């Protein structure tokens, strides 16, 4: 199983549906602790960027889409290296990324790559499932679907354990059964139907959403 919130070499294990996604890991590194913030220059911005890029690749981003997503990340990391970003601003950026709809939307993409595509479902059912994922993503962005459904889905595709300090660790399952997969897709479809989300392919510009979150995080928070 892949541990959420802990670095993996292939970047595929750092994904948390509805709360933390891999691309946020570098922001957690920057804004998650006073010591890390104060010693960021010695820790190295290159490490933060490498973690973020590995995570995005694990999400299936490549080429121009990957580069567009990495650009604002590199910019904010460089500003942090130069001392032009405050702890408060970094925490605000992290909050923008984790508290909004973006984690859930990215979660649907991971769900497709990790579970649906590799499943034993008939191809026709997989295509129907992708349409459901598309509608569910639209519903999240249009704020017609709340995080309750994503929490319910997370409960199906993950296991909870604890470390030696009794901290809760959520682990995504390496695989899910066909029955679990269908349960998740049914929950998404029911949520989209209840919210009257229209059908049709819907693609999120992840790079634009990352840029928006970073820009909003940088504004209105004075440097420290």
N, C-alpha and C positions, 0 to 999 in steps of 0.2 A: 504493500500500500504506500501511497505517496503522502508524506506529511505536509500539511498546509502550514505555511509561515516559516518553513525551514528551507534553506538553500539546497538545491539539487543540481548535479552537474548538467543534466539535460534540460533543466528549467521547467519540466512538466509537472513537478510535484508541488509547486508553490501556489496553487490556485484554490481560492475559497469562494464558493458561490455566495453572493449577497453581502459579503463583508470585505474580504481582502482578496485581491488578485495579484498575479505575479508582478505586473508593472508597478504596483504600489510598494513593492518591497524596498526599492531604493529610497522612496520617500519615508518609509518607516525607519530606515537606516539614518536618514537625515534628521527627521523631526521627532522620532520616537523617544529620544533620551538626551538629556542635557550633556552627558559626557561625550556621546557620539557627535553632537552638534559642535561642541567646543573643540573636538579633536578631529574634525572632518578632514582638514588638510593633510594630516598625517595618515589617516585611514585611506584616503585616496578617492577622488571622484571617478576615476577610471573603473574601479571596482563596482561602484554604484551603477554606472552606465552598462557595464557588462552584465550585471544581474538583470537589469531591466530589459536589455536586448535579448538575452537568453530566454527570458520569460515570454516576450512578445513572439519570438520564433516558435516557442512551444505552443503558443496560441494559434499558430498557422500563418502569421504575418511574414511577408517576404517582399523583396524588391522595393518598389516605390512606396507601398503601403507601410512597410517596416521603417524605411528611412523617414517618412513623414511623421510617424509616431515617435521616433527617436529624437527628432530635431528639438522639440520643446523640452524633452527630458535632458538632453545634453546642455541646453541653454541654462536651465535652472540649476543643474549641477555645477556648471562653470561659475554661475553667479554666487553659488554657495561657497565654492572654492575661493572666490575673490572677496568673500566677506560682504557681499551685496544683498544677501538674503538673510532675514532674521529667523530665529527659531519659531516665532509666532507665525510668520508667513509660511514656513515649511509645514507647520502643523495645520494651517488653514488649507493648504493645497491638498494634504493627505485627507483631510476631512471632506473636501469637495469631491475627491476621487472615490472615497469609500462610502460616504453617506447618501450619494445620489443613486441614480438608476444604472450608471455605467457598470458596476460590478455584476449586476444581474444580467445585463445585456451581453457582457463578455462571457458570463457563465453559460449562456445559451450557445455561444460559439464553441466553447470548450466541450459542452455536452454533446454537440454534434461530432466534433473531432474525436473525442475520447470514447464515447459510447455508441452513438447512433450509427456512424459510418462503419464501425467495425463489428456491428451486431449481426445476428443471424436473421434479422427481420427481412422479409421479401423486399425487393427494390421498390416496389410500388408503395409499400408501407413506410419505407425510409423517406421517400419523396414527400409523402403526406406528413410525416414527422417534421421534416424541414420547413414545410409551410406553417405547421403549428409553432415551431421555434420562431419563425419570422413574425407571426402575429403576436406571439408572447413578447418578443423584443419591442415591437411597436407599442404594445400596451404599456410596457414599463416606461418607455421614453415619453409617451403621451400622458403618463401618470394616471392611467386608468386601472392599472393593476398594482396592488401594493406588495410589499415584501413578504407577506404571509405565505403566499404560494411558493416563493423561492425558498423560504425556510422549510416548508413541507417537503419540497423536492430535495433539498440538501439533506434532510433527515433520511431519505431513501438511499441516496448515493454516497453516504459517508458513514463512518464509524467514529465514536468518541472514545478517547482514552485519556490518561493523565500522565504527566511526567513525575519525576521523583519529588517535585515540590507541590504536587497536587494541582498543577495548572492544567486546564482542559486543553486537549489537543484534538483537533478534528482532522480525520484522515479520509481523503477521497478513496473510494474503492477503485482498485485497478480495473475491475470489470463489474458489470451489473448483469443480472439475469434478464431474459426477454420480458418476464413478468414485471420486473422492477422498471425496466425501460418503458413499457406500455403504461404503467401506473403514472410515471412522471409526465409522459406526453399527454395522458388523459387529464391530469391536473392542469397542465398548461392550456389545453384546449378549452376546458371548462372555464378557466379564468378569463381567457380571451373572449369566449362566447358571452359570458356574463357581463363583460365590459363592452360588448358590441364592437370589438376591434375588427376593422375591415380586413379582408383577405388580400393576398397579393404579396409578392416578394418585397422585403424591406431590409435594406442593408445599412448598417450604422457606420459612419465615418469615424472610426476609433481615434485616428490621429487628430481630427478636429475636436473631438470630445476631450482628449487629453490636453490639447492646447487651451481649450475653454476653461477647464478646471484649473490649470496652472495660472492662466491670466487672472481669473477671478480670485484665486488664492493670493496672488501677488498684489492685487489692488486692495486698498482700504486697510492694509496692515502695515503700520510703520516699522521700519527697520529698528533693530535693537542693538 
